[in-house]
Amino acid sequence: MHSPVEQFTIKKIFDFYFLGIDLSFTNSSLFMLLSVLISFVFLFYATKNQKIIPSRMQCAAEMLYEFIANMIRDNVGKEGKPYFSLIFTLFLFILTSNLLGLIPYSYTTTSQIIVTFVIAASIFIAVTILALFKHGLHFFTFFVPAGAPKILIPFLIVIEVISYFVRPVSLSVRLFANMLAGHTMLKVFGGLAVMISSAGGIAFAGTIFPFAAIVALTGLEILVAVLQAYVFTILTCMYLNDALHLH
């Protein structure tokens, strides 16, 4: 049985170096590109011929649109409307990447900490710059809880600053860890089922439980893939809300 973590190995498809920097096209790059293409093709054909009575694909796209629109409306308010495209694209990319990784012999880009951290860090930097442009120096009052006793303010500022700068780490690790753990577990149970079935004879009856467990775990992983895309996106909305309203 192959190692459960072998599926996360980054493999080069073709080499490319620029000014001594390795910019090779890898399996991770390929599946990120596929996630973008699948999302684009889905939305293109779903909205190409819109009808009063929508098709299944158009209905799915409209439900997805309303889902993200309501998420922004509930967590950011009317001021979050200009950022709909960003939130919608973020959710669709993460969701597609998570689900694409469940296909056998594919690659889960969100199981790589560097991918999730770059996305989370980009969001963190963007909302911080937005807050500074919108509020100026008043932004730093965000680190001073309202109504706090003056004697505790220095300690609270330190805690608030640390918790603020930990945001990209927690945001990225949550998605990465869930994808890594889930796929590793599926690989272990899959290898166990193959080992038991290869024994033959009476032991073959023992494959029923491992294969049933794989089916159940696959269903759970689909749920986790959707849930983690939702959690990542809603936390982004909350960070955006903090930047706009300094709550």
DAPEZI-V582349 format. One record per pair of residues at least 24 apart in sequence whose ideal C-beta (glycine too) atoms are under 6 Angstrom apart, sorted by sequence separation. I is the first residue (numbers start at 1). J is the second residue. D is the distance in Angstrom with one decimal. If there is no record, write none. Layout:
i=[I/I]
j=[J/J]
d=[D/D]
This chain:
i=[189/190/189/186/182/182/124/124/178/121/120/178/120/120/39/175/117/116/39/175/35/38/116/116/35/35/113/171/35/110/111/110/111/108/108/31/32/31/27/28/8/142/127/131/123/127/130/127/102/99/98/98/95/94/91/94/91/90/76/75/75/76/72/76/79/71/75/4/4/4/1]
j=[213/214/214/217/221/224/167/168/224/168/168/228/171/172/92/228/172/172/96/232/93/96/175/176/96/97/176/235/100/175/179/179/180/179/183/107/109/109/107/109/111/246/239/243/236/240/243/243/221/225/225/229/229/229/229/232/233/233/237/237/238/240/237/241/244/237/241/184/187/188/191]
d=[5.4/5.9/5.2/5.6/4.8/5.6/5.6/4.2/5.7/4.6/4.1/5.2/4.0/4.0/4.8/5.3/4.0/4.0/5.2/5.5/5.7/5.5/4.7/4.5/4.3/4.5/4.6/5.9/5.9/5.6/4.2/4.8/4.9/5.4/5.9/4.6/5.0/5.1/4.7/5.3/5.5/5.0/4.9/3.8/5.4/5.5/4.8/4.2/5.9/5.3/3.5/5.9/3.9/4.3/5.7/5.6/4.3/5.9/5.4/4.0/5.9/5.5/5.9/4.7/5.1/6.0/5.7/4.6/4.0/5.2/3.8]
